[in-house]
């Protein structure tokens, strides 16, 4: 404490005074204050006061959720997270809550808190969010079959050009996460900005670093107690990076948007990309140029982060299973041969083992321990009598559900065939779905919320799934992969609070597949 105060004092006596005040409030909050959640059982009470529980959550949140689920599987319980108490809903109440109107249960306010938008200073205007979801559903998802050849071409180009040469006879170490960041940014950008701009270094550099800095800043902010984050923000350099990369990215986009508007005024042929689809609807929705650039940057952030993480995790699962690599490669080659070398939507659908691998990788490597996170705007009493007070954060314990043996047999085992066998009927369905396609990678259910659930489920998941499969299919056909010498175990994930992510510093060994194998 003394060292921190001394450091702050050198910067500003005013900040030092505020720090002392906030620290006093923080210390008092540890011991006093009414408990509006008293009726809901608290998991982790034996850990001590709220601050001790918060720190325990940062270090081993998964254990706390597992303990709560084991004790209160079919009941509401609560625990203390990085931002205060969180109310955990059992499965049978999720459908009841998801049908409540948005003025009672808000996803926007939950994201605002979860993503530390107060300090990141970047978040979707709710009206812009509605607009963007509409464009994604009406123009992106609906036209996936038409734009898939563009995605496939860009994936083929970027995989070959962004990965090192990797001579056929020599293995090359590659930090695959860093390469995938650029590949995903380029492939996504092909649809967001068009073929001319998606490879522009001025865009790629700032879009990628904006994304990386946002999530690093959020992780670091969560280490600080909420009452101390007004001070903590000054010790997080990534926040300055966020502001700088955001400004530069918007500077890049501004003349692009102005040029597009001029093209529209002239009445000539227009580009076929996300930016143009948004511009076509902008006037009727009262969206200005600044809002347009904010939405494009936000869309890019979501695409780069989620797609890169998912692809990296899947490769970490694959690289320790050489027989599986070969089996999936053979599936891809067989599907390509049956479709005249074209990776259409139908071809991607036929890659059932690849789809199963991706879903099993999502099951065993969750990006967040919870899903269906919502902020209670108006008090609600549920059918079981539980009262949810205004201001509460509610959620579903995503990871522990995915590890429940009643839902998934032998959940501790990574089984890349699990969901393919469930789809084809080779394995008995413990959930008794009427439609076995519920086990597809992109499908959302209350038993598998990787892409969310309900009316706010990720609208871009079909695009993301196609992009991931296109990148992986090209990579696996073109390259052999293996672990570095003397390493046989899968790389461990890194966890902090709710977050679980791949170790982005790790290398895998790569070499080009010889032509007679490709």
MOTASUL-V100534 format. One record per residue. N is the residue number from 1. RES is the residue in one small letter. OMEGA is omega as a letter, one per 20 degrees, with the letter a starting at -180 (999 if undefined). Layout:
n->N res->RES omega->OMEGA
n->N res->RES omega->OMEGA
This chain:
n->1 res->x omega->a
n->2 res->x omega->a
n->3 res->x omega->r
n->4 res->x omega->a
n->5 res->x omega->r
n->6 res->x omega->r
n->7 res->x omega->r
n->8 res->x omega->a
n->9 res->x omega->r
n->10 res->x omega->a
n->11 res->x omega->a
n->12 res->x omega->r
n->13 res->x omega->a
n->14 res->x omega->r
n->15 res->x omega->r
n->16 res->x omega->r
n->17 res->x omega->r
n->18 res->x omega->r
n->19 res->x omega->r
n->20 res->x omega->a
n->21 res->x omega->a
n->22 res->x omega->r
n->23 res->x omega->r
n->24 res->x omega->r
n->25 res->x omega->r
n->26 res->x omega->a
n->27 res->x omega->r
n->28 res->x omega->a
n->29 res->x omega->r
n->30 res->x omega->a
n->31 res->x omega->a
n->32 res->x omega->r
n->33 res->x omega->a
n->34 res->x omega->a
n->35 res->x omega->a
n->36 res->x omega->a
n->37 res->x omega->a
n->38 res->x omega->a
n->39 res->x omega->a
n->40 res->x omega->a
n->41 res->x omega->a
n->42 res->x omega->r
n->43 res->x omega->a
n->44 res->x omega->a
n->45 res->x omega->a
n->46 res->x omega->r
n->47 res->x omega->r
n->48 res->x omega->a
n->49 res->x omega->a
n->50 res->x omega->a
n->51 res->x omega->r
n->52 res->x omega->r
n->53 res->x omega->r
n->54 res->x omega->r
n->55 res->x omega->r
n->56 res->x omega->r
n->57 res->x omega->r
n->58 res->x omega->a
n->59 res->x omega->a
n->60 res->x omega->r
n->61 res->x omega->a
n->62 res->x omega->r
n->63 res->x omega->a
n->64 res->x omega->r
n->65 res->x omega->a
n->66 res->x omega->r
n->67 res->x omega->r
n->68 res->x omega->a
n->69 res->x omega->r
n->70 res->x omega->a
n->71 res->x omega->a
n->72 res->x omega->a
n->73 res->x omega->a
n->74 res->x omega->r
n->75 res->x omega->r
n->76 res->x omega->r
n->77 res->x omega->r
n->78 res->x omega->r
n->79 res->x omega->a
n->80 res->x omega->r
n->81 res->x omega->a
n->82 res->x omega->a
n->83 res->x omega->a
n->84 res->x omega->a
n->85 res->x omega->r
n->86 res->x omega->a
n->87 res->x omega->a
n->88 res->x omega->a
n->89 res->x omega->r
n->90 res->x omega->a
n->91 res->x omega->a
n->92 res->x omega->r
n->93 res->x omega->a
n->94 res->x omega->a
n->95 res->x omega->r
n->96 res->x omega->a
n->97 res->x omega->a
n->98 res->x omega->a
n->99 res->x omega->r
n->100 res->x omega->a
n->101 res->x omega->a
n->102 res->x omega->r
n->103 res->x omega->r
n->104 res->x omega->a
n->105 res->x omega->a
n->106 res->x omega->r
n->107 res->x omega->a
n->108 res->x omega->a
n->109 res->x omega->r
n->110 res->x omega->r
n->111 res->x omega->r
n->112 res->x omega->r
n->113 res->x omega->a
n->114 res->x omega->a
n->115 res->x omega->r
n->116 res->x omega->a
n->117 res->x omega->r
n->118 res->x omega->a
n->119 res->x omega->r
n->120 res->x omega->a
n->121 res->x omega->r
n->122 res->x omega->r
n->123 res->x omega->a
n->124 res->x omega->r
n->125 res->x omega->a
n->126 res->x omega->r
n->127 res->x omega->r
n->128 res->x omega->r
n->129 res->x omega->r
n->130 res->x omega->r
n->131 res->x omega->a
n->132 res->x omega->r
n->133 res->x omega->r
n->134 res->x omega->a
n->135 res->x omega->r
n->136 res->x omega->a
n->137 res->x omega->a
n->138 res->x omega->a
n->139 res->x omega->a
n->140 res->x omega->a
n->141 res->x omega->a
n->142 res->x omega->a
n->143 res->x omega->a
n->144 res->x omega->a
n->145 res->x omega->a
n->146 res->x omega->a
n->147 res->x omega->a
n->148 res->x omega->r
n->149 res->x omega->r
n->150 res->x omega->r
n->151 res->x omega->a
n->152 res->x omega->a
n->153 res->x omega->a
n->154 res->x omega->r
n->155 res->x omega->r
n->156 res->x omega->a
n->157 res->x omega->a
n->158 res->x omega->r
n->159 res->x omega->a
n->160 res->x omega->a
n->161 res->x omega->a
n->162 res->x omega->r
n->163 res->x omega->r
n->164 res->x omega->a
n->165 res->x omega->r
n->166 res->x omega->a
n->167 res->x omega->a
n->168 res->x omega->a
n->169 res->x omega->a
n->170 res->x omega->r
n->171 res->x omega->a
n->172 res->x omega->r
n->173 res->x omega->a
n->174 res->x omega->r
n->175 res->x omega->a
n->176 res->x omega->r
n->177 res->x omega->a
n->178 res->x omega->r
n->179 res->x omega->a
n->180 res->x omega->r
n->181 res->x omega->a
n->182 res->x omega->r
n->183 res->x omega->a
n->184 res->x omega->r
n->185 res->x omega->a
n->186 res->x omega->a
n->187 res->x omega->r
n->188 res->x omega->a
n->189 res->x omega->r
n->190 res->x omega->a
n->191 res->x omega->a
n->192 res->x omega->a
n->193 res->x omega->r
n->194 res->x omega->a
n->195 res->x omega->a
n->196 res->x omega->a
n->197 res->x omega->a
n->198 res->x omega->a
n->199 res->x omega->a
n->200 res->x omega->a
n->201 res->x omega->a
n->202 res->x omega->r
n->203 res->x omega->a
n->204 res->x omega->a
n->205 res->x omega->a
n->206 res->x omega->r
n->207 res->x omega->a
n->208 res->x omega->a
n->209 res->x omega->r
n->210 res->x omega->a
n->211 res->x omega->a
n->212 res->x omega->a
n->213 res->x omega->r
n->214 res->x omega->a
n->215 res->x omega->r
n->216 res->x omega->r
n->217 res->x omega->r
n->218 res->x omega->r
n->219 res->x omega->a
n->220 res->x omega->r
n->221 res->x omega->a
n->222 res->x omega->r
n->223 res->x omega->a
n->224 res->x omega->r
n->225 res->x omega->a
n->226 res->x omega->a
n->227 res->x omega->a
n->228 res->x omega->a
n->229 res->x omega->r
n->230 res->x omega->r
n->231 res->x omega->a
n->232 res->x omega->a
n->233 res->x omega->a
n->234 res->x omega->r
n->235 res->x omega->a
n->236 res->x omega->a
n->237 res->x omega->r
n->238 res->x omega->r
n->239 res->x omega->r
n->240 res->x omega->r
n->241 res->x omega->r
n->242 res->x omega->a
n->243 res->x omega->a
n->244 res->x omega->a
n->245 res->x omega->r
n->246 res->x omega->a
n->247 res->x omega->a
n->248 res->x omega->r
n->249 res->x omega->r
n->250 res->x omega->r
n->251 res->x omega->r
n->252 res->x omega->a
n->253 res->x omega->a
n->254 res->x omega->r
n->255 res->x omega->r
n->256 res->x omega->r
n->257 res->x omega->r
n->258 res->x omega->r
n->259 res->x omega->r
n->260 res->x omega->r
n->261 res->x omega->r
n->262 res->x omega->r
n->263 res->x omega->r
n->264 res->x omega->r
n->265 res->x omega->a
n->266 res->x omega->r
n->267 res->x omega->r
n->268 res->x omega->r
n->269 res->x omega->a
n->270 res->x omega->r
n->271 res->x omega->r
n->272 res->x omega->a
n->273 res->x omega->a
n->274 res->x omega->r
n->275 res->x omega->a
n->276 res->x omega->r
n->277 res->x omega->r
n->278 res->x omega->r
n->279 res->x omega->r
n->280 res->x omega->a
n->281 res->x omega->a
n->282 res->x omega->a
n->283 res->x omega->a
n->284 res->x omega->r
n->285 res->x omega->r
n->286 res->x omega->r
n->287 res->x omega->a
n->288 res->x omega->a
n->289 res->x omega->r
n->290 res->x omega->r
n->291 res->x omega->r
n->292 res->x omega->a
n->293 res->x omega->r
n->294 res->x omega->a
n->295 res->x omega->r
n->296 res->x omega->r
n->297 res->x omega->r
n->298 res->x omega->r
n->299 res->x omega->r
n->300 res->x omega->r
n->301 res->x omega->a
n->302 res->x omega->a
n->303 res->x omega->a
n->304 res->x omega->a
n->305 res->x omega->a
n->306 res->x omega->a
n->307 res->x omega->r
n->308 res->x omega->r
n->309 res->x omega->a
n->310 res->x omega->a
n->311 res->x omega->r
n->312 res->x omega->r
n->313 res->x omega->r
n->314 res->x omega->r
n->315 res->x omega->r
n->316 res->x omega->r
n->317 res->x omega->a
n->318 res->x omega->a
n->319 res->x omega->r
n->320 res->x omega->a
n->321 res->x omega->a
n->322 res->x omega->r
n->323 res->x omega->r
n->324 res->x omega->r
n->325 res->x omega->a
n->326 res->x omega->a
n->327 res->x omega->r
n->328 res->x omega->r
n->329 res->x omega->r
n->330 res->x omega->r
n->331 res->x omega->a
n->332 res->x omega->a
n->333 res->x omega->r
n->334 res->x omega->r
n->335 res->x omega->r
n->336 res->x omega->r
n->337 res->x omega->a
n->338 res->x omega->a
n->339 res->x omega->r
n->340 res->x omega->r
n->341 res->x omega->a
n->342 res->x omega->r
n->343 res->x omega->r
n->344 res->x omega->r
n->345 res->x omega->r
n->346 res->x omega->r
n->347 res->x omega->r
n->348 res->x omega->r
n->349 res->x omega->a
n->350 res->x omega->r
n->351 res->x omega->a
n->352 res->x omega->r
n->353 res->x omega->r
n->354 res->x omega->r
n->355 res->x omega->a
n->356 res->x omega->r
n->357 res->x omega->a
n->358 res->x omega->a
n->359 res->x omega->r
n->360 res->x omega->r
n->361 res->x omega->r
n->362 res->x omega->a
n->363 res->x omega->a
n->364 res->x omega->r
n->365 res->x omega->a
n->366 res->x omega->r
n->367 res->x omega->r
n->368 res->x omega->a
n->369 res->x omega->a
n->370 res->x omega->r
n->371 res->x omega->a
n->372 res->x omega->r
n->373 res->x omega->a
n->374 res->x omega->r
n->375 res->x omega->r
n->376 res->x omega->a
n->377 res->x omega->r
n->378 res->x omega->a
n->379 res->x omega->a
n->380 res->x omega->r
n->381 res->x omega->a
n->382 res->x omega->a
n->383 res->x omega->r
n->384 res->x omega->r
n->385 res->x omega->r
n->386 res->x omega->r
n->387 res->x omega->r
n->388 res->x omega->a
n->389 res->x omega->r
n->390 res->x omega->a
n->391 res->x omega->a
n->392 res->x omega->r
n->393 res->x omega->r
n->394 res->x omega->a
n->395 res->x omega->r
n->396 res->x omega->a
n->397 res->x omega->a
n->398 res->x omega->a
n->399 res->x omega->a
n->400 res->x omega->r
n->401 res->x omega->r
n->402 res->x omega->r
n->403 res->x omega->a
n->404 res->x omega->a
n->405 res->x omega->r
n->406 res->x omega->a
n->407 res->x omega->a
n->408 res->x omega->a
n->409 res->x omega->a
n->410 res->x omega->a
n->411 res->x omega->a
n->412 res->x omega->a
n->413 res->x omega->r
n->414 res->x omega->a
n->415 res->x omega->a
n->416 res->x omega->a
n->417 res->x omega->a
n->418 res->x omega->a
n->419 res->x omega->r
n->420 res->x omega->r
n->421 res->x omega->r
n->422 res->x omega->r
n->423 res->x omega->a
n->424 res->x omega->a
n->425 res->x omega->r
n->426 res->x omega->r
n->427 res->x omega->r
n->428 res->x omega->a
n->429 res->x omega->a
n->430 res->x omega->a
n->431 res->x omega->r
n->432 res->x omega->r
n->433 res->x omega->r
n->434 res->x omega->a
n->435 res->x omega->a
n->436 res->x omega->r
n->437 res->x omega->r
n->438 res->x omega->a
n->439 res->x omega->r
n->440 res->x omega->r
n->441 res->x omega->a
n->442 res->x omega->a
n->443 res->x omega->r
n->444 res->x omega->r
n->445 res->x omega->r
n->446 res->x omega->r
n->447 res->x omega->a
n->448 res->x omega->a
n->449 res->x omega->a
n->450 res->x omega->r
n->451 res->x omega->a
n->452 res->x omega->a
n->453 res->x omega->r
n->454 res->x omega->a
n->455 res->x omega->r
n->456 res->x omega->r
n->457 res->x omega->a
n->458 res->x omega->a
n->459 res->x omega->a
n->460 res->x omega->a
n->461 res->x omega->r
n->462 res->x omega->r
n->463 res->x omega->a
n->464 res->x omega->a
n->465 res->x omega->r
n->466 res->x omega->a
n->467 res->x omega->r
n->468 res->x omega->a
n->469 res->x omega->r
n->470 res->x omega->r
n->471 res->x omega->a
n->472 res->x omega->a
n->473 res->x omega->r
n->474 res->x omega->a
n->475 res->x omega->a
n->476 res->x omega->r
n->477 res->x omega->a
n->478 res->x omega->a
n->479 res->x omega->r
n->480 res->x omega->r
n->481 res->x omega->r
n->482 res->x omega->r
n->483 res->x omega->r
n->484 res->x omega->a
n->485 res->x omega->r
n->486 res->x omega->r
n->487 res->x omega->a
n->488 res->x omega->a
n->489 res->x omega->r
n->490 res->x omega->r
n->491 res->x omega->a
n->492 res->x omega->r
n->493 res->x omega->r
n->494 res->x omega->a
n->495 res->x omega->r
n->496 res->x omega->a
n->497 res->x omega->a
n->498 res->x omega->a
n->499 res->x omega->r
n->500 res->x omega->a
n->501 res->x omega->r
n->502 res->x omega->r
n->503 res->x omega->a
n->504 res->x omega->a
n->505 res->x omega->a
n->506 res->x omega->r
n->507 res->x omega->r
n->508 res->x omega->r
n->509 res->x omega->a
n->510 res->x omega->r
n->511 res->x omega->r
n->512 res->x omega->r
n->513 res->x omega->r
n->514 res->x omega->a
n->515 res->x omega->a
n->516 res->x omega->r
n->517 res->x omega->a
n->518 res->x omega->999
